[in-house]
């Protein structure tokens, strides 16, 4: 080991100037060349003792340093491009008061009220949120090509209309916060159940970042009930993360999760936020009601203790606030526990969600409970085809394979 380190030191003395000079000619940046050369020698210290000294140490160092430099330049170019595209500033930005977080500042900046809400959310998710066009399309339940066109049109509108993307002032925040909350909610959802099969089933990096940013928004707008509601919803959902995927990589449903593995500190914080909103006397919005639903779920020590009637009542309230097909689908799941699977199936079959995997997964479970195995199997098959999350696919496949066909 000592001999190799002595050899590296000798190579350093003999090759340093040549490596730096060669890199500087390629990169036209002496400072970057010296930095990358230093990195290459550091890598040599790690690798050569285990892998052996290469036949031409100088060439190895130059190649390694150059590759690192190219990687760095590509990352910086992409970052700078995204930054410019997100800001699109016409002049010097004004300070955003208490916001001292670059990413949150960009999200507020991109959620420009001149754009329609779907366009501003999609554009912000792409430019700042780190989601791909495919992931955004799945979040909106549209084709990837359609989402790509939507984002392109939003960019074109900004250019044609000359919309200045200035950092908003504090008094501008209330007009932008709805879009910001939607962005954070969809980032969290992509982490909660990744739609890309190439990703891990649950992306803790996304859920943690969404929670961090939502806490910052709450600090900015502490009286906004929907901000508090979204934070509570995220905390109560994140509390169950470690129990949601089994050791063999299969999704674990809420009813089957080990509730002893839930994060009680997050649950306590989430419950406290929900209670605070309940006593505020203000009519709850979407996120507050969703948080209350999750509070009922996490309040039950056993799935059999769940107050399904209360959950149905909360969904009834949510339908009045947001009468979307997905809300009605989730309500039907609760209805099945109160009024039975036949009543729930009748409600589900009226929903226009035939390209949504959860629609078919819900139908499969209801048909299973009704003993209609062949129809259930077909619904599982369709759900598996449409699902992107690997853990969810594994769960649906097992449920399908457990069906027993009737003679």
C-alpha positions as CSV (number, residue, x, y, z in Angstrom):
1,X,0.0,0.0,0.0
2,X,2.8,2.4,0.9
3,X,4.7,1.7,-2.3
4,X,1.6,2.5,-4.4
5,X,1.0,5.7,-2.5
6,X,4.7,6.7,-3.0
7,X,4.3,5.9,-6.7
8,X,1.2,8.1,-6.9
9,X,3.1,10.9,-5.2
10,X,5.9,10.5,-7.8
11,X,3.4,10.4,-10.7
12,X,1.9,13.6,-9.2
13,X,5.2,15.4,-9.2
14,X,6.1,14.2,-12.7
15,X,2.7,14.4,-14.4
16,X,0.8,17.2,-12.7
17,X,1.9,20.0,-15.0
18,X,1.4,17.9,-18.2
19,X,-2.1,16.7,-17.1
20,X,-3.2,20.3,-16.2
21,X,-1.8,21.7,-19.5
22,X,-3.5,19.0,-21.6
23,X,-6.9,19.6,-19.8
24,X,-6.5,23.4,-20.0
25,X,-6.1,23.2,-23.8
26,X,-9.3,21.0,-24.0
27,X,-11.4,23.0,-21.5
28,X,-10.0,26.5,-22.0
29,X,-10.3,26.9,-18.2
30,X,-7.1,26.6,-16.2
31,X,-8.9,26.7,-12.8
32,X,-11.3,23.9,-13.8
33,X,-8.3,21.9,-15.2
34,X,-6.4,22.1,-11.9
35,X,-9.5,21.2,-9.9
36,X,-10.3,18.2,-12.1
37,X,-6.7,17.1,-12.1
38,X,-6.8,17.1,-8.3
39,X,-10.0,15.1,-8.3
40,X,-8.3,12.5,-10.7
41,X,-5.4,12.1,-8.4
42,X,-7.8,11.6,-5.4
43,X,-9.5,8.9,-7.4
44,X,-6.2,7.3,-8.1
45,X,-5.4,7.1,-4.4
46,X,-8.7,5.2,-3.9
47,X,-8.5,2.9,-6.9
48,X,-4.9,2.1,-7.7
49,X,-4.2,0.2,-4.4
50,X,-7.1,-2.1,-5.1
51,X,-7.1,-2.2,-9.0
52,X,-3.4,-1.8,-9.7
53,X,-1.5,0.9,-11.4
54,X,-2.5,1.4,-15.1
55,X,0.1,0.9,-17.8
56,X,0.1,4.6,-18.6
57,X,-0.6,6.5,-15.4
58,X,-0.5,10.0,-17.0
59,X,-3.0,9.1,-19.7
60,X,-5.3,7.5,-17.1
61,X,-5.2,10.6,-15.0
62,X,-5.9,12.9,-18.0
63,X,-8.8,10.8,-19.3
64,X,-10.3,10.5,-15.8
65,X,-10.0,14.2,-15.2
66,X,-11.4,15.1,-18.6
67,X,-14.5,12.8,-18.1
68,X,-15.2,14.4,-14.7
69,X,-14.9,17.8,-16.2
70,X,-17.3,17.0,-19.1
71,X,-19.8,15.6,-16.6
72,X,-19.6,18.7,-14.5
73,X,-20.0,21.0,-17.4
74,X,-23.0,19.1,-18.6
75,X,-24.6,19.3,-15.2
76,X,-23.9,23.0,-14.9
77,X,-25.2,23.7,-18.4
78,X,-28.4,21.8,-17.6
79,X,-28.8,23.6,-14.3
80,X,-28.2,27.0,-15.8
81,X,-30.6,26.3,-18.6
82,X,-33.3,25.3,-16.2
83,X,-32.6,28.3,-14.1
84,X,-32.8,30.7,-17.0
85,X,-35.9,29.0,-18.3
86,X,-37.6,29.1,-15.0
87,X,-36.9,32.7,-14.2
88,X,-37.1,34.2,-17.7
89,X,-36.4,37.5,-16.0
90,X,-36.8,40.8,-17.8
91,X,-34.9,42.7,-15.3
92,X,-33.4,42.4,-11.8
93,X,-35.6,40.3,-9.5
94,X,-37.0,41.8,-6.4
95,X,-36.4,40.1,-3.0
96,X,-39.1,37.7,-1.7
97,X,-38.9,38.8,1.9
98,X,-38.8,35.8,4.2
99,X,-38.2,33.1,1.6
100,X,-34.6,32.1,1.8
101,X,-34.9,28.9,-0.2
102,X,-33.9,29.0,-3.9
103,X,-36.1,26.1,-5.0
104,X,-39.3,27.5,-3.3
105,X,-38.5,30.9,-4.7
106,X,-38.4,29.4,-8.2
107,X,-41.7,27.5,-7.6
108,X,-43.5,30.7,-6.6
109,X,-42.0,32.4,-9.5
110,X,-43.0,29.8,-12.0
111,X,-46.6,29.6,-10.7
112,X,-47.4,32.8,-12.7
113,X,-51.1,33.8,-12.5
114,X,-51.1,34.7,-16.2
115,X,-51.0,31.0,-17.1
116,X,-54.0,28.7,-16.6
117,X,-53.7,26.6,-13.5
118,X,-53.0,23.2,-15.3
119,X,-50.4,24.9,-17.5
120,X,-48.6,26.7,-14.6
121,X,-48.5,23.5,-12.5
122,X,-47.3,21.3,-15.3
123,X,-44.6,23.8,-16.3
124,X,-43.4,24.2,-12.7
125,X,-43.3,20.5,-12.2
126,X,-41.1,20.1,-15.3
127,X,-38.8,23.1,-14.8
128,X,-38.4,23.1,-11.0
129,X,-40.0,20.0,-9.5
130,X,-37.7,17.5,-11.2
131,X,-40.5,15.4,-12.7
132,X,-40.3,14.0,-16.2
133,X,-43.0,14.8,-18.8
134,X,-44.2,11.1,-18.5
135,X,-44.5,11.4,-14.7
136,X,-46.4,14.7,-15.0
137,X,-48.7,13.2,-17.7
138,X,-49.6,10.3,-15.4
139,X,-50.3,12.7,-12.5
140,X,-52.8,14.5,-14.8
141,X,-54.1,11.3,-16.3
142,X,-53.3,12.4,-19.9
143,X,-51.1,11.0,-22.6
144,X,-47.4,11.9,-22.5
145,X,-47.6,13.6,-25.9
146,X,-50.5,15.7,-24.8
147,X,-48.7,16.8,-21.7
148,X,-45.6,17.7,-23.8
149,X,-47.7,19.9,-26.0
150,X,-49.3,21.6,-23.0
151,X,-45.9,22.4,-21.5
152,X,-44.6,23.7,-24.9
153,X,-47.7,25.9,-25.3
154,X,-47.2,27.3,-21.9
155,X,-43.6,28.3,-22.7
156,X,-44.7,29.8,-26.0
157,X,-47.4,31.9,-24.3
158,X,-44.8,33.3,-22.0
159,X,-42.5,34.2,-24.9
160,X,-45.3,35.6,-27.2
161,X,-47.1,37.6,-24.5
162,X,-43.8,38.8,-23.0
163,X,-44.8,37.7,-19.5
164,X,-42.0,38.8,-17.1
165,X,-41.1,36.1,-14.7
166,X,-40.1,38.2,-11.7
167,X,-39.8,36.9,-8.3
168,X,-43.1,37.8,-6.6
169,X,-43.4,40.1,-3.6
170,X,-44.9,39.0,-0.3
171,X,-48.3,40.6,-1.2
172,X,-48.3,38.5,-4.4
173,X,-48.1,35.1,-2.6
174,X,-51.8,34.6,-2.0
175,X,-52.5,34.7,-5.7
176,X,-49.9,32.0,-6.4
177,X,-50.2,29.7,-3.4
178,X,-52.9,27.4,-4.9
179,X,-50.6,26.5,-7.7
180,X,-47.6,26.1,-5.4
181,X,-49.6,23.7,-3.2
182,X,-50.7,21.7,-6.2
183,X,-47.1,21.4,-7.3
184,X,-45.9,20.3,-3.9
185,X,-48.8,17.8,-3.6
186,X,-48.0,16.2,-6.9
187,X,-44.3,16.0,-6.1
188,X,-45.2,14.3,-2.9
189,X,-47.5,11.9,-4.7
190,X,-44.8,10.9,-7.1
191,X,-42.6,10.0,-4.2
192,X,-45.4,8.3,-2.3
193,X,-46.1,5.9,-5.2
194,X,-43.6,6.4,-8.1
195,X,-45.3,6.1,-11.4
196,X,-42.1,5.3,-13.3
197,X,-41.3,1.6,-13.3
198,X,-37.6,2.5,-13.6
199,X,-37.7,4.2,-10.2
200,X,-37.9,2.6,-6.7
201,X,-41.5,2.0,-5.6
202,X,-41.4,4.7,-2.9
203,X,-39.1,7.8,-3.4
204,X,-38.3,9.1,0.0
205,X,-36.3,11.9,-1.5
206,X,-39.3,13.4,-3.1
207,X,-41.7,13.0,-0.2
208,X,-39.0,14.6,2.2
209,X,-38.4,17.5,-0.1
210,X,-42.2,18.2,-0.6
211,X,-42.6,18.2,3.2
212,X,-39.6,20.5,3.7
213,X,-40.9,23.0,1.2
214,X,-44.5,22.8,2.5
215,X,-43.2,23.6,6.0
216,X,-41.5,26.7,4.5
217,X,-44.8,27.8,2.9
218,X,-46.5,27.4,6.2
219,X,-43.9,29.7,7.8
220,X,-44.8,32.2,5.1
221,X,-48.5,31.9,5.3
222,X,-49.4,30.5,8.7
223,X,-53.0,31.5,8.5
224,X,-53.7,29.7,5.3
225,X,-55.8,26.7,6.2
226,X,-55.0,24.8,3.0
227,X,-51.3,25.1,3.6
228,X,-51.7,23.6,7.1
229,X,-54.0,21.0,5.6
230,X,-51.5,19.9,3.0
231,X,-48.7,19.7,5.6
232,X,-50.9,17.6,7.8
233,X,-51.9,15.3,4.9
234,X,-48.2,14.8,3.9
235,X,-47.1,14.0,7.5
236,X,-49.9,11.5,8.1
237,X,-49.1,9.8,4.8
238,X,-45.3,9.9,5.3
239,X,-45.8,8.3,8.7
240,X,-46.8,5.1,7.0
241,X,-44.0,5.0,4.4
242,X,-41.8,2.3,6.0
243,X,-44.8,-0.1,6.3
244,X,-46.0,0.4,2.7
245,X,-43.7,-2.0,0.8
246,X,-42.9,-5.5,2.0
247,X,-39.4,-7.1,2.1
248,X,-40.1,-8.8,-1.2
249,X,-41.0,-5.5,-2.9
250,X,-44.8,-5.8,-2.8
251,X,-47.2,-3.0,-1.9
252,X,-48.8,-3.5,1.4
253,X,-52.4,-2.2,1.6
254,X,-53.5,0.1,4.5
255,X,-55.5,-2.8,6.0
256,X,-52.5,-5.1,6.0
257,X,-49.8,-2.7,7.2
258,X,-48.0,-3.2,10.5
259,X,-49.3,-0.2,12.4
260,X,-46.6,-0.6,15.0
261,X,-44.1,0.5,12.3
262,X,-45.9,3.8,11.7
263,X,-44.1,6.9,12.8
264,X,-46.0,8.0,15.8
265,X,-44.3,11.4,16.0
266,X,-45.4,12.4,12.5
267,X,-48.9,11.1,13.3
268,X,-49.1,13.2,16.5
269,X,-48.0,16.3,14.6
270,X,-50.4,15.7,11.8
271,X,-53.3,15.1,14.2
272,X,-52.5,18.3,16.0
273,X,-52.6,20.3,12.8
274,X,-56.0,18.7,11.8
275,X,-57.4,19.5,15.2
276,X,-56.2,23.1,15.0
277,X,-58.0,23.5,11.7
278,X,-61.2,21.9,13.0
279,X,-61.5,24.6,15.8
280,X,-60.7,27.5,13.5
281,X,-64.3,27.7,12.4
282,X,-63.3,28.3,8.7
283,X,-64.8,26.1,6.0
284,X,-62.2,23.4,5.1
285,X,-60.8,23.1,1.6
286,X,-59.5,20.0,-0.3
287,X,-56.3,19.4,1.6
288,X,-57.9,19.9,5.0
289,X,-60.5,17.3,4.3
290,X,-58.0,14.9,2.9
291,X,-55.9,15.4,6.0
292,X,-59.0,14.7,8.2
293,X,-59.6,11.4,6.3
294,X,-56.1,10.4,6.9
295,X,-56.4,11.3,10.5
296,X,-59.3,8.9,10.9
297,X,-57.3,6.1,9.3
298,X,-54.2,6.7,11.4
299,X,-56.3,7.1,14.6
300,X,-57.4,3.4,14.3
301,X,-55.0,1.1,16.1
302,X,-56.4,-1.8,14.0
303,X,-57.9,-1.6,10.5
304,X,-61.1,-3.2,11.9
305,X,-61.5,-0.2,14.2
306,X,-61.7,2.3,11.3
307,X,-64.7,4.6,11.4
308,X,-65.8,4.1,7.8
309,X,-69.0,6.1,8.3
310,X,-67.0,9.1,9.3
311,X,-64.7,8.6,6.3
312,X,-67.7,8.5,3.9
313,X,-69.1,11.7,5.5
314,X,-65.8,13.4,4.9
315,X,-65.7,12.2,1.3
316,X,-69.2,13.6,0.8
317,X,-67.8,16.9,2.0
318,X,-64.9,16.6,-0.3
319,X,-67.1,15.8,-3.3
320,X,-68.9,19.1,-2.8
321,X,-65.5,20.9,-2.8
322,X,-63.9,18.9,-5.6
323,X,-66.4,16.8,-7.5
324,X,-63.7,14.9,-9.5
325,X,-64.0,11.3,-10.7
326,X,-60.9,10.3,-8.6
327,X,-62.5,11.7,-5.4
328,X,-65.7,9.7,-6.2
329,X,-63.6,6.6,-6.8
330,X,-61.9,6.9,-3.4
331,X,-65.3,7.6,-1.8
332,X,-66.6,4.3,-3.4
333,X,-63.9,2.4,-1.6
334,X,-65.2,3.7,1.7
335,X,-68.8,3.1,0.7
336,X,-68.0,-0.5,0.1
337,X,-67.1,-0.8,3.8
338,X,-70.4,0.8,4.9
339,X,-73.0,-0.3,2.3
340,X,-71.3,-3.3,0.7
341,X,-69.4,-4.0,-2.5
342,X,-72.4,-4.1,-4.8
343,X,-73.4,-0.5,-4.0
344,X,-69.8,0.7,-4.4
345,X,-69.4,-1.1,-7.7
346,X,-72.5,0.6,-9.1
347,X,-70.9,3.9,-8.3
348,X,-67.5,3.0,-9.7
349,X,-68.9,1.7,-13.0
350,X,-70.3,5.2,-13.7
351,X,-66.9,6.9,-13.5
352,X,-65.0,7.9,-16.7
353,X,-61.7,6.5,-15.6
354,X,-61.1,3.6,-17.9
355,X,-57.4,4.6,-18.5
356,X,-56.6,4.9,-14.8
357,X,-55.1,1.8,-13.2
358,X,-56.7,2.4,-9.8
359,X,-60.1,2.4,-11.3
360,X,-59.6,-1.2,-12.6
361,X,-57.8,-2.2,-9.3
362,X,-60.8,-1.0,-7.3
363,X,-63.2,-2.8,-9.6
364,X,-61.2,-6.0,-9.3
365,X,-61.4,-6.0,-5.5
366,X,-65.1,-5.3,-5.5
367,X,-65.8,-8.0,-8.1
368,X,-63.7,-10.4,-6.0
369,X,-65.8,-9.7,-2.9
370,X,-68.9,-10.4,-5.0
371,X,-67.5,-13.7,-6.1
372,X,-67.3,-12.7,-9.8
373,X,-63.8,-14.2,-10.3
374,X,-63.5,-14.1,-14.1
375,X,-64.6,-10.4,-14.2
376,X,-62.2,-9.7,-11.3
377,X,-59.3,-11.4,-13.1
378,X,-59.9,-9.3,-16.2
379,X,-60.0,-6.1,-14.1
380,X,-56.7,-7.1,-12.4
381,X,-55.1,-7.7,-15.8
382,X,-56.1,-4.3,-17.0
383,X,-54.9,-2.6,-13.8
384,X,-51.5,-4.4,-14.1
385,X,-51.1,-3.2,-17.7
386,X,-51.8,0.4,-16.7
387,X,-49.9,0.5,-13.4
388,X,-46.3,1.8,-13.5
389,X,-45.3,1.3,-9.9
390,X,-43.4,-2.0,-9.5
391,X,-44.6,-2.7,-6.0
392,X,-48.2,-2.1,-7.0
393,X,-47.9,-4.4,-10.0
394,X,-46.5,-7.1,-7.7
395,X,-49.4,-6.8,-5.3
396,X,-52.0,-6.8,-8.1
397,X,-50.4,-9.8,-9.7
398,X,-50.5,-11.8,-6.5
399,X,-54.2,-10.9,-5.9
400,X,-55.0,-12.0,-9.5
401,X,-53.1,-15.3,-9.1
402,X,-55.0,-16.1,-5.9
403,X,-58.4,-16.0,-7.6
404,X,-60.1,-19.3,-7.9
405,X,-62.1,-19.8,-11.1
406,X,-65.6,-21.3,-10.6
407,X,-66.4,-24.5,-12.5
